[in-house]
Amino acid sequence: MGWGLAALTRLAGSKAIERAGLRKPVQNVVSAATRSGFRAVGATSRVFRATSRLGKPARLAPAPDAGLFDLTPTEDQQLIVETVSEFAAEQLRPAAAEADTKLAPPDGLLGRASELGVTLVGIPEELGGVGTERSVVTNALVAEALAHGDLGLAVAVLAPSAVSTALVQWGDEEQQVTYLPSFVGENVPAAALALQERTPLFDPFKPWVKARRTPKGYRLDGAKSLVPRAAQAELFVVSADLEGRGPALFIVESSTDGVSIEAEPAMGLRGAATGKLLLDKVNLPAGALLGGGKPEVFADVVRLSRLGWAALACGTGKAVLDYVIPYVNERQAFGEPVSHRQGVAFQVADIAIELEGLRLVTLKAAARAEQGKPYAREVALARKLATDKGMQIGSAGVQLLGGHGFVKEHPVERWYRDLRAIGVLEGIVLL
């Protein structure tokens, strides 16, 4: 098996796992464990069928209110973050440049990533997962750790968990038993949450994709933009304007007639193999509507997605900081390190300061979300900081390296391009 499974196997046998009371959950995780344009029908390698029945939809319980906001990770969160961080450093970071050039993740990388159990820990035990309660904070820490390796590949790794999280949170009984069992096996399907559209000043609450009622369900028409791993995806959760009701979410299988894909490489996130999802008279059954089309469900999806992007910005921003500090200390100019110049030192300090503020408000929003408290204000703050400061951090990283920041020999130019996506994209990830 791959590196991820080996790491979890070592963890399962460690004394730290025993002390934290995590031996059984970790063992469960272990055991479960274009450059050129194209247009193609979606992946058709899997048939989703309900194999069991539930008395009611399975949901993860809200996390208990500790009564104290504390950024210190719990012992089990620390174990998870350490494992994911090691995976990001050893697997994502070395593969990032090639993925950026080839517009696709390296062969086998996402399979090794799925062995980490990113989707498994967010699915209730009744459906074969190991989750017992919501942990938005843990999800944020995982996203941050993956993005420290590479933002584009982190998006590719996290895309399926966005769909499984949506099904856990808002899927009905039939939707859960039909789709979620596929996310707890060894062959996790490529899947994507598709909200983004190629329109000026795009507003996720006013999608241009249209959904109309039919005698047997719904018909979707339109296109979604910058969908990760679109050509390989087997399942999509798509937003559309449902006539008379406003924005709603629909489950779309890639094998459905009228679904096709076009390549859509972008400025950043090139390792995520983004594509355009085309929906031409796509007929869906009545059971494809997710969350009953409720406005509050759609609002939660948008907020949790924006929170996910803020967490990703924290991870890549920290990667920039960790790279520029040794660079400016070692780079010599006029007989001394360039870090001795106040203009350089102040820029590095500004990166660290802005990063701390972004991370604080992101984790605060995540903590409130997992406890079932109102968190819209905190998400708005995190989104604003991630949009403004993320691009600022990326730009400063390029500037601090001077001419080296402009060439592909150093990763800061790629991180700068990736961080530009934070304020532009909607959907894709979900905490």
Residue pairs with C-beta under 8 A, 6 or more apart in sequence:
1 33
1 115
2 108
2 111
2 112
2 115
3 87
3 90
3 91
3 112
4 33
4 83
4 87
4 91
4 112
4 113
4 114
4 115
4 116
5 30
5 33
5 112
5 115
7 83
7 86
7 87
7 116
8 26
8 29
8 30
8 33
8 83
8 115
8 116
8 117
9 30
11 17
11 26
11 79
11 83
12 23
12 26
12 27
12 30
16 75
16 79
17 23
17 26
17 79
19 75
20 75
20 76
20 79
22 76
22 79
25 121
25 130
28 120
28 130
29 116
29 117
29 120
29 121
29 130
32 117
32 120
32 128
32 129
32 130
32 184
32 185
32 186
33 114
33 115
33 117
33 120
33 186
34 103
34 104
34 231
34 263
34 265
34 273
34 275
35 102
35 103
35 265
36 263
37 262
37 263
38 231
38 261
38 262
38 263
39 260
39 261
39 262
39 278
40 231
40 260
40 261
41 254
41 255
41 259
41 260
41 261
42 233
42 234
42 253
42 254
42 255
42 256
42 259
42 260
42 261
43 190
43 231
43 232
43 233
43 234
43 254
43 255
44 234
44 254
44 255
45 234
46 182
46 189
46 234
47 255
48 178
48 179
48 182
48 235
48 253
49 178
50 174
50 177
50 178
51 177
51 181
52 177
52 181
53 173
53 177
54 126
54 127
54 173
54 176
54 177
55 173
56 173
57 171
57 172
57 173
57 176
58 124
58 126
58 127
58 168
58 176
59 124
59 168
59 169
60 122
60 124
60 131
60 132
60 133
60 134
60 168
60 169
61 132
61 133
61 134
62 133
62 134
62 370
62 371
62 372
63 133
63 134
63 135
63 136
63 137
63 370
63 371
64 133
64 371
65 371
65 373
69 364
69 367
71 360
71 363
73 81
73 141
77 135
77 137
77 138
77 141
80 121
80 138
80 141
80 142
81 141
81 142
81 145
83 116
84 116
84 142
84 145
84 146
85 145
85 148
87 112
87 113
87 116
87 146
87 149
88 145
88 146
88 147
88 148
88 149
88 150
88 154
89 148
89 149
91 109
91 112
91 113
91 149
92 109
92 146
92 149
92 150
92 153
92 154
92 157
93 149
93 150
93 411
95 105
95 106
95 109
95 150
95 153
95 271
96 149
96 150
96 152
96 153
96 271
96 411
96 414
97 408
97 411
97 414
98 106
99 105
99 106
99 109
99 150
99 152
99 153
99 270
99 271
100 152
100 270
100 271
100 414
101 270
103 263
103 265
103 270
103 271
103 273
104 271
104 273
105 153
105 156
105 229
105 271
105 272
105 273
109 153
110 156
110 157
110 190
110 229
113 157
114 160
114 186
114 188
115 186
117 130
118 142
118 157
118 158
118 160
118 161
119 129
119 160
119 161
119 164
119 183
119 184
119 188
120 129
120 130
120 131
120 183
120 184
121 129
121 130
121 131
121 135
121 138
122 129
122 131
122 135
122 139
122 161
122 164
122 165
122 168
123 129
123 130
123 131
123 164
123 168
123 180
123 183
123 184
124 131
124 132
124 168
125 131
125 132
127 168
127 176
127 177
127 180
127 181
127 184
128 180
128 181
128 184
129 180
129 183
129 184
131 168
133 370
134 369
134 370
135 370
136 304
136 307
136 366
136 367
136 369
136 370
136 431
137 363
137 366
137 367
137 370
139 161
139 165
139 308
139 311
139 366
139 431
140 307
140 308
140 311
140 362
140 363
140 366
140 431
141 311
142 158
143 154
143 158
143 308
143 311
143 312
143 315
143 429
143 431
144 311
144 312
144 314
144 315
144 318
144 359
145 315
146 153
146 154
146 157
146 158
146 312
146 315
147 154
147 311
147 312
147 313
147 314
147 315
147 316
147 319
148 315
148 316
148 318
148 319
148 322
149 319
150 271
150 414
150 418
151 268
151 269
151 312
151 315
151 316
151 415
151 418
151 419
151 421
152 268
152 269
152 270
152 271
152 272
152 414
152 418
153 271
153 272
154 312
154 315
155 228
155 269
155 271
155 272
155 312
155 428
155 429
156 228
156 229
156 271
156 272
156 273
158 308
158 429
159 190
159 191
159 192
159 193
159 228
159 229
159 233
159 272
159 428
159 429
160 183
160 188
160 189
160 190
160 191
160 192
161 183
161 430
162 191
162 192
162 193
162 237
162 305
162 308
162 427
162 428
162 429
162 430
163 179
163 183
163 191
163 192
163 193
163 235
163 236
163 237
164 179
164 180
164 183
164 191
165 304
165 430
165 431
166 193
166 237
166 249
166 290
166 301
166 430
167 175
167 176
167 179
167 180
167 237
167 251
167 290
168 176
168 180
169 300
170 249
170 290
170 291
170 297
170 301
171 179
171 180
171 290
171 291
172 287
174 287
175 251
175 287
175 290
179 235
179 251
182 188
182 189
183 189
183 191
189 233
189 234
189 235
190 229
190 232
190 233
190 234
190 235
191 233
191 234
191 235
191 236
191 237
192 227
192 228
192 229
192 230
192 233
192 235
192 236
192 237
192 277
192 428
193 236
193 237
193 301
193 305
193 427
193 428
193 429
193 430
194 224
194 227
194 236
194 237
194 238
194 239
194 277
194 427
194 428
195 204
195 207
195 224
195 239
195 301
195 302
195 305
195 426
195 427
195 428
196 202
196 204
196 224
196 225
196 226
196 227
196 425
196 426
196 427
196 428
197 207
197 208
197 209
197 222
197 223
197 224
197 225
198 223
198 225
198 276
199 208
202 426
204 239
204 247
204 302
204 426
204 427
205 246
205 247
205 298
205 299
205 302
206 241
206 247
207 222
207 239
207 240
207 241
207 247
208 222
208 241
209 220
209 221
209 222
209 223
209 224
209 238
209 239
209 240
209 241
209 279
210 220
210 221
210 222
210 240
210 241
210 243
211 218
211 219
211 220
211 240
211 241
211 242
211 243
211 248
211 250
212 218
212 219
212 221
212 243
213 243
214 283
216 283
216 285
216 286
217 283
217 284
217 285
217 286
217 287
217 288
218 242
218 250
218 283
218 284
218 286
218 288
218 289
219 281
219 282
219 283
219 284
220 238
220 240
220 250
220 252
220 258
220 279
220 282
220 284
221 279
221 280
221 281
221 282
222 240
222 279
223 276
223 277
223 278
223 279
224 236
224 238
224 239
224 276
224 277
224 279
225 264
225 276
225 277
226 264
226 266
226 269
226 274
226 275
226 276
226 425
226 428
227 233
227 236
227 264
227 274
227 275
227 276
227 277
227 428
228 269
228 272
228 273
228 274
228 428
229 272
229 273
229 275
230 261
230 264
230 273
230 274
230 275
230 276
230 277
231 261
231 263
231 273
231 275
232 273
233 254
234 253
234 254
234 255
235 251
235 252
235 253
235 254
236 251
236 252
236 253
236 254
236 277
237 249
237 250
237 251
237 252
237 290
238 249
238 250
238 251
238 252
238 277
238 279
239 247
239 248
239 249
239 250
239 298
239 301
239 427
240 247
240 248
240 249
240 250
241 247
241 248
242 248
242 289
242 293
245 293
246 295
246 298
247 295
247 298
248 289
248 290
248 291
248 293
248 298
249 289
249 290
249 291
249 293
249 297
249 298
249 301
250 284
250 288
250 289
250 290
251 284
251 288
251 290
252 259
252 279
252 282
252 284
252 288
253 259
256 282
256 283
256 284
257 282
257 283
258 279
258 280
258 281
258 282
258 283
259 277
259 278
259 279
259 282
260 278
260 280
261 275
261 276
261 277
261 278
262 275
262 276
262 278
263 275
263 276
264 274
264 275
264 276
265 274
266 274
266 421
267 417
267 420
267 421
268 414
268 417
268 418
268 419
268 420
268 421
269 418
269 421
290 297
291 297
291 298
299 376
301 427
301 430
302 426
302 427
303 369
303 375
303 376
303 379
304 369
304 379
304 430
304 431
305 426
305 427
305 428
305 429
305 430
305 431
306 379
306 382
306 383
306 426
307 362
307 365
307 366
307 369
307 379
307 382
307 383
307 431
308 428
308 429
308 430
308 431
309 383
309 386
309 421
309 422
309 425
309 429
310 358
310 361
310 362
310 365
310 379
310 382
310 383
310 385
310 386
310 422
311 362
311 366
311 431
312 422
312 429
313 358
313 386
313 389
313 390
313 419
313 422
314 355
314 358
314 359
314 362
314 386
316 390
316 394
316 415
316 418
316 419
317 351
317 354
317 355
317 358
317 389
317 390
317 393
317 394
317 419
318 355
319 411
319 415
320 351
320 393
320 394
320 396
320 397
320 412
320 415
321 348
321 351
321 352
321 355
321 393
323 397
323 410
323 411
323 412
324 348
324 351
324 396
324 397
324 400
324 401
324 412
325 348
327 400
327 401
327 404
328 337
328 338
328 339
328 344
328 345
328 348
328 400
329 337
329 339
330 337
331 337
331 338
331 339
332 338
333 341
338 344
339 345
339 348
344 400
347 396
347 399
347 400
348 400
350 396
351 393
351 396
351 397
354 385
354 389
354 392
354 393
355 389
355 393
357 385
357 389
358 382
358 385
358 386
358 389
358 390
361 378
361 381
361 382
361 385
362 382
362 386
364 378
365 375
365 378
365 379
365 381
365 382
366 431
368 374
368 375
368 378
369 375
369 379
369 431
383 423
386 422
386 423
387 422
387 423
388 423
390 419
390 422
390 423
391 416
391 419
391 420
391 422
391 423
393 419
394 412
394 415
394 416
394 417
394 418
394 419
394 420
395 416
397 405
397 412
397 415
397 416
398 405
398 406
398 412
398 413
398 416
399 405
401 410
401 412
404 410
405 412
405 413
405 416
406 413
407 413
408 414
